[in-house]
Amino acid sequence: MAKKTVSEIIVDTLIAAGVTRVYGVVGDSLNGITDVIRAREGIEWVHVRNEEAGAFAAGAEAHVTGSLAVCAGSCGPGNTHLLNGLYDCHRSRVPVLAIAAQIPSVEIGSQYFQETHPEVTFKECSAYCELIGHPDQAVRCTEIAIQTALTQRGVAVLVVPGDVSHQQAEAPEPRLPVLRSKATLVPGIEELRAAADLLNTSAKVTIMAGAGCAQAHAELLQVAEMLGAPVVHALRGKEYVEPNNPYDVGMSGLLGFTSGYEALMVADAMLMLGTDFPYVQFLPQEARTVQVDVRGEHIGRRARVEVGLIGDVAATLQALLPLLNHKSDRRHLEKALDHYREARRDLDELATGEAGDTSMHPQYVARLLNEQAAEDAIFTCDVGTPTIWAARYLQFNGKRRLVGSFNHGSMANAMPQALGAQLAFPGRQVIALAGDGGFAMLMGELLTLKQLNTPVKVVIFNNNSLAFVELEMKASGILQYGTDLENPNFAALAEAAGIRGIRVTDPADLPAALAEMLAHPGPVILDAVVKRTELSMPPTIQKEQVLGFSLYTLKAIMSGRGDEVLELAKTNLLR
């Protein structure tokens, strides 16, 4: 049997798994790995400016392709930079392998230069995290890591000391038996009958659908038709649930629609499909609930579930459908659809612009972007207000995709995620909706876009603030503090880096600016100056929030900041 170095074993196994790129920043402890990548055909090193961005990019690639993606970091600070991005990958359930280089093996435990313990550091954000301390471990550990990431849809971490990466071991041909293996999980017939009995005897059923419906669109519509059930979707389910769905009544939750919230709250039964929606205050706690999820540990942790069905959503619904009775009473569905049309109309009325204004309503930016973007565009969005506008104004048709940090809630994800999506699909339009705070946090990746000439389009919602944090402060009755951002002209900054930059303040200029951005063959930064005081109200207002806003208004006036209250009214009420 031929011998290979540990680095060769790892890289050749990645190639066998279909991996074509590795995101990271080079370093001496990674030299063994990067030198093999340099010499191999079919795989490349993607040089980012920060390993965190590399992890975000790998996660986005895994999301839009469904295949394994890889990132790497050198010893110590190099791989600890991966941590935040890997948390996001793991919580988003995307298959990512991280190579965390380690200091020389003989120095471990001596407080050596840059010593950390990645096998401990990454344990919480991974499904598999192991140290290759001996070259004979390399074959099995690499194969186990890849198969774990793919089957558990999460992060796997290989910790590799720099000296071990150069050592040799016997190396058979890579063997990944689960690479293309698929299994379907279906509940037992008794559980299915119990679920059907509950749903058949409930007058008003509402479906709450999430990302687990990715391969179950047809079955979802069939069940909604049988039950006369409006379909509410969680944010991660938007790209899968919304397309061509005549039963869709919008989202619920902090970013959602009044129609989605109401459809859930008036239901006497809720059918949860492939969602671990975390906000219990937006779920009906008194409704009888059936929950379907491939992960049994998810069932019952957000609502009191009466019947839990452990299974793939599509297969479970296929088995459930013959047991359901068709409901002739459609009043619950029709009322929810009417409410959705009204809520949609109210939101669209906010997405306007008046020529000659000195800044724009962010809703207007999102609406026009939705109208001009390609049918198969891939969108990424930063946490905070860009996610709100994406959730409310981007429309999905079964071809478009949406990537964000929806579970981990990290800032600065949009631009590096757009990079990963663009490299995976170089011929498609990829658009990042970035906050000014998020963009600035990993602004160095602007140089990565230039260096790789990756045609990502970045729309910055520039309101000179951490706007969502300000909204949370106001809702709690707290004067905004520490949220100001003194921003540069981002378009001029982009031009200085050799990237096309466009700045827009007047709503009248926005349609042409978006068209120019989307037509440009390379990367573009569109600096959209939007109103700082735009409110994004949740679908229901708690009395504590009403009190909070009242306290904020009083405190602002008493502290001489009445101009803020006036601007808040002008932006949101006097329209």
N, C-alpha and C positions, 0 to 999 in steps of 0.2 A: 504494500500500500504506500502511495506517495506521501511525502511529508510536505506540510505547508506551515507558514508562520500563522500565529493566532490572527493577525490582521488579515491575511489572505483568506483564512477560514471564514472570518466574519463577513468580509466584503463579498466573497463568492457565494455565501449563503444568502446574503441580501439580494444579489443579482438573481439567484434561483427563485427568490420570492417575488420577483418582478419590480424591485426597487430600482429607480433610475436616477435618483439624486439624493444627496445628503446635505442638509443645511447646517452651517456652523461657522465657527471662527477657528482658524488653525492655531496650533500650539505644539510645543515640543513633545508633550506626552501623547499627542495625537499623531505624531509623525509617521508611525507605522501604518495607521489606518489611511491617512491622506495620501501617502506615497503609493499604496496599493490602488486606491481610487484613481490616482493620476495615470497609472499604467493600464487600467482595465477599460475595455470598451463597454458602452452601454450603461455606464454610471458616471455621474459627475458630482463634483463638490460645488455647492452653492454658497458663495462667500457673502454672508450677511455681516452687518456691523455690530450686532448684539445677539448673543445666543438666545435670549428671550424671544427675539423676533424669529429666529430659526425654528423654535418650537411652535410658535403660532403659525408660521408658514407651513410646517409639516402637518399640523393639525388640520389646516384648511385643505391641503392637498388630500389628506385622508378622508375628509368630509365629502369633498366633491367627487372623488373617485371610488370610495369604498375600499381602497387598497391600502396596504401598509406604506407608511411614510416614515422617514428617518431624519433625526437631527443628532448633533454631537457637540460636546464641549470638552475642552482640555481640563486638566486637573484643577481642583480648588475653585477659584472664582469663575473659571471658564464654564464648568458644568453647573455651578450654583445659579448662574444667570439663566439656565434652562428652566429653573424650578417653576416660575409663575406660568410660563407657557405650557409646561407639562401638566400642571394642575388643571388648566383649562382643557387640554386634550383629554385627560382622564375623566373629567366631569362631563365632558361632551360626548363621551363614549365613541371615540374615534381611534383606530389602530395606529399607534405610533411607537416606534422603537427609538430609544435614546441611548447613545453611547457616551458614557461618562468616564472619561480618562481619569486615571489615578496616579499619584506619585509613585516612584519606584517601590516595588513590593517590599524590599528589605528595610525601607524607611517608615513603613506604616506603623504607627504607634509611638513614634519618636518626636512628635510635634515638629515634623519636617516642614520646610518651606511649602506653603500652599496646601498643607494637609487638611483634608476634610474626610468625612466618611459617607460617600454617596449612597452606599447600601442602606444607611440609616436615613439620610436626608430625603431620599426619594421614595421611601417605603410607603408613605401615606398617599402619594399621588400616582401609584402604579399597581398593576396586577401582578407584576413579576419584577423583582429587583435583586440581582445577585452579582457577586464579585467573582470574576475569573481569576483565581489565584494561582492556577497551574495550567499550563498549555493543554493538558489532556482534557480539561473541562470545556474547551472552546466549542467543539462540535455540538455537544449535547446542550450546553447552556444557550448557544445562539439559536439552535432550532427550537428549544423550549420557549425562549423569549419571543420569537416570531410567532409561533403558534398560539401562545397565550394572548399576545396583542390582538391577533386576528379573531380568535374564538371568543374572547371576553370583551372585545371592542373597547380596548383601553390601552394604557401605556405599559410598556415593558422597558426595563433599564438594564443594560449590561455595563458593569463597572470593570474597567480594564486598566491595570497598571501599565505605565509606558514601557517598562522593560519586558513584561510578559507579552505585550503585543508583538515583539520581535522574535519571541521564542517559537520553536517548531513543535508540531505534533502530527501524528498520523491523521490523514484527512480523507475520509471516504467522500464520495459524491454527496452533495447536500440532499437530505431527504426530509420533505415537509408534507407528511401524509394528509394534513387537514387543509392544505392550501386552497384547494378547490372543492372541498367537501362541505356539503350543506345538510343540515338536519332540521326537521320541522317538529315543533313541540305543540301538542294538542291536548286540552284537558279531557278528563274522562267524561263519559256520557251522563253520569249522575250529576256532576257539577254543571254540565251544560243544560240539563233539564231544569235544575234549580234556578239557573240564571234566566232561562226562557220563561219559567213560571212567574218570576218576579217582574220581568219586563212586560209580559202579556197582561198581567193584572194591574198594572200601573197606568193611570189615565194620561199623565203628562211626563214623558221621558225626554231628557236632554242628554246628548252625547258630548262628552269632553274628550277631545282627541289631541294626541301629541305626536312626537317624532316617531313613535312606534308604529304609526300608520304609513310609514314610507312606502311599503310594498302592499298596501291594503286599500288603495283608493276606491277601487270598484266595489269591494266588499263593504266598505264604509257607507257608500251611497246606497247600496242595497238594503242595509240594515236601517239607515235613516228613513228610507221610503217605507219599509215594513212597519216601523214604529211611529211614523209621523213625527220624527224627532228632529228638532233643530240641532245643528252641529256647532259647538263652540270649540275653538282651537287654542292651544297653548302656543307661545311664540315659536318654540322649536318645531312645532308641527305645521306652522304657517305654509311653508313651501310645499308640503305634502298634502295638506287638507284643503286648502283654499281653492286650487285650480278646478274650474268647471264643476263647482259644487253648488247646486241649487238649494241646499239645506244649510249652507254656511251662514251664521249670524255674527261672525266676528270673534274677536278675542275677549277673554276676561282678564282680570288681574290689573296690576298697577298701570299697564300700558294699554289696556283694552278698551272695549266699547261698552256703553250702557246696555246695548242689546244682548251682548254675550253674558254679561253679569246677570241681567234680569232673567234670561232664559234658563240659567242654572238655578237661580234662587226661587223661582216659582215652580220648579219641577218637583214631582213627588217621587221620581226615580232618576238616578244618574247612571249612565253607562260610561265608565272611564276606559279609554282605549290607548294603551301605549304612552301614558303620560305620568310623570312624577311631579306634576305641577305643585310648587312648594307653598303657595300662599293660601293657607286654609281659610282666611277670612273671605276669600272669593269663591269658596266652594260651599254647597249646601250641606250642612252637617246633619240635618234632620231627614234628608231624602234617603230612600232606600237605594243602596249603591251596589252595582256590579262593576268589578274592575278586572280588566284583562291586561296582563303584562307578562313578558317572557321571563322577567326577573321576579321571583316570588317575594323577595325582600321588599319590593316596592309596594306590594299590595297592603292596603290598610294604614299606611303611615301618614296620609294626608286627610282621609275621610274615614268614617266608620263604615267599613265594607261588610255587606251582608253575604255576598257571594264573590269569592275570588277565583279567577280562572287563570292558571299559569299556562301560558302558551303564546305562540306567535299570533299577532293580531289577525293577519289575513286568514291563516288556517283555522283559528278559533272562530272567526265570524262565519267562515264557510260551513263549519260544523254546526254553528248556532242557528243559521238562517232557516233551515227546514223546520225548526222547532218554534219559530216565531209566528204569531198571528198578525195579519195585516190590520192595522188600525184605520178604521174608516173616519173617525173623528180627527180632523186636521186642525182644529181651532188653536191648539197650543203652538203648532208649527207655523200657522199663518200669522198669528199674533207676533211671534218672535221675528218672522221675516219682515213684517211691517215695521216693527221697531228697528230692525237693522237698517232698512232703507232710510228711515228717519235719521238714525244716528250717522249713517254714511253721508247723508245730505248735509247735516250740521257740520261734520268734519270738513267736507269739501268746501263749504262756504268760508272756512277759515284759511283755506289755501289760496289766497289771492294776493295780488300785488298792485300797488298804485304807483304809476309812473311819476318820477321825480322825488320819490321817497329816498331818504339817506341810508336806509337799511331795509332788509327784507324779512317777511315772516318766514320762518324755517319751513313751515308746512308748504309754502309756495315752491320753495326749492325742491322739496321731496316730490311734490306732485308733478312738476314739470320734468324732473329727472325720470320719474316712472313713465311718463308719456313718451320721452325721447329715447329711452334705453332700448336696446335690442330685445327681441323676443326671448333669446336664450342667454341674456346677461346674467352674470354672477355678481351678486351684491355682498359686500361685507359692511358691517356697521360697528362703530365704537359703542361702548357702554355709555349710558346717559341719554341725553336728548336725541342723538342720531338714531339710537335704537327705537325710540318712541316714534319718530317720523318714518322710519323704515317700516315699523309694525303697522302704522295707520295708513300710509300712502303708497307703499310699493305693492303692486299686484302681481300674483304668481299664477302661471298658466300651465305648469307641468314641465316647462323647459327651463325657466329661470331657477336660480339657486340663491340661498341666503345663508350666510355664515356669520356668526358673532360669538361673543363670550356670554352666552345666554344663561349658563349655569354657574360659572365661576365669577362672572361679573367683573372682569379685569378691564382697566383702561388700556389704551394703546394697542388694541388688537387689530383694528380694521386694516391699516396699511400692510403690516406683515402677512395677515391672512390673505389679502388681495394678491400679494406676491406669490404665495404658494398656489392659489387657485389659478393665477395667470400662467405660471410655469406648467401646471398640469394640463391646461387648456389654452395653448398659445393663440389659437384662432378665435377665441371668444372674447366678448367685451366683459371686462372685470372692473367694477366700480366700487370704491371704498367711500362710505359715508363716515367721515372722521369728525370728531370733536376737536376744537382747538387745543384743549388740554391733552387729549389722547394723542393727537398728532405730534405735539411738541415733546411728549414723553419719550417717543422712539423716533424722533425726527431724523436721526442718523440714517434710517432705512431709506430716506429720500435718495441718498447717495447710492444705495444698493439698486434702486430702480434705475438710476442713471447708468451705473456700471454694467448692469445686465441688459440695459435697454428694454426693459419690460414695460409694455404699454398699459400699465395700470392707470386708471383715472381716479384721482383722489379729490373728493368734494369736501372742503373743510367748512363746517358750520361755525363761523367765527363770530362769537358773541362776547369775547374778552372776559370769559368767566367759566368757572365750573358750574354750569347752569343747573344741572340736575341736583347738585348738592345744595345750591341756593334755594331751589324749590322745596327740598326736604327741610331746610332751615325755616323757611317761611311757614310751611305747614305745621311746624312745631312751635311757632311763635318766637323764633330766634332771629335776631338781626344777622344778616349775612356777614361772614368774617372769614378771611383767608381764602376767598374764592376768586379774587381779582386776577386776571391774566393780562399782563402788558405785552400784547402780541406785536410782532413785526408785520410788515406787508408780506404775507406768505407767498404771494405770486412773485414778488421781486426776489424773495429768497430762493424760490425755485429757479428763476431765470439765472441767478448767480451760480447755481449748481449745474447749469446747462440743461434744465428741464423747462418745458413750456409752462408758463405761469399766467393765469388769468384772474383778475380781481373784479368782483361785481358788488356794487352797493345799491344801484338803482334797479328795481324790479323790471323796468322796461328793457334793460340790457340782458336779462337772464336767459331768455329763450335762445338768442344768438350765441351767447357765451357757452351754453350747454352744447349746442350743435357744433361749435368749433372744437370744444373739448373732445366730444365723442368722435369727431372726424379725424383728429390728429393721430398720426401713426405711432407716436411714442408716448411715454408717460406725460401726464398733465396734472398740475395742481390748480384747482379752481378754488380761489379764496372767496367764499360767499359770506359777506358781512350781514349777519342776521340779528334780529332784535333780542336783546339780552333778557327782557322782561316777559317773554312769551311764556304763558302758563300751559302746562300739559296736565289737565285734570284727570284723575282716575275715574272709572265708571261709577263709583259711589263715593260720596264724601262723608266720612265719619264725623261725629260731632266734635271729636278732639281736633280734627283738622280745621273745622270751621272756627273753633276757639283759637287754634294756633294762628290762623291767618289774621284774626281780629287782634290778637296780641302783637303780631308782627307789625300790623298797620299802626297801632297805637305807639309802639316802641319807636318805629321809624319816624313818626311825626314828632314825638317828644324829644328825640335825639337830633332833630334838625335835618332829618333825611326824608322829608315829605316829598321831595322831588321823585324819589323812588316810587312812592305810592301813586303819584300822579302819572308817572310813566307806565306803571303797571296797569292802571285804568285805561290809559290811552291805547295801549297795545292790545288789551284783551276785552275791554268793554265798549269802547267808543269806536266800533267798526261797523 
